[in-house]
Amino acid sequence: MRKIYHLASCSTCQRIIKELGIGNDFELQNIKVEKMTAEQVEFMAKAAGSYEALFSRRAMKYKSMGLKDKQLSEDDYKKLILEEYTFLKRPVIIIDDEVFVGNSKKVVAAAKAKL
């Protein structure tokens, strides 16, 4: 499978997609328009090692909902990601059986090397 979960309105996501030279062999899912299913999030979490690994603490709602002051469980992370797309650390790049989460230089370089 070759797929990228992203936001079309996110300039960082678009820059990374362009940098990786993503072609027609990838499926792009704009998570704002096409909601992620529980199965998709479960697959990503299993490949990434946890729901917490998929969770973005940079989301505006993280502070506004007071989540930084709470002890969150794996179930909490899963529920929040499914309820609100902004909690997914983006982009999530799936290349065959590997998942690359986020936009750090290290993650992007690893995805580029896999391609």
Sequence and secondary structure as in RCSB ss.txt:
>XXXX:A:sequence
MRKIYHLASCSTCQRIIKELGIGNDFELQNIKVEKMTAEQVEFMAKAAGSYEALFSRRAMKYKSMGLKDKQLSED
DYKKLILEEYTFLKRPVIIIDDEVFVGNSKKVVAAAKAKL
>XXXX:A:secstr
 EEEEE TT HHHHHHHHHHT  TTSEEEETTTS   HHHHHHHHHHHS SGGGB TTSHHHHHTTGGGS   HH
HHHHHHHH GGGB S EEEETTEEEES  HHHHHHHHHH 
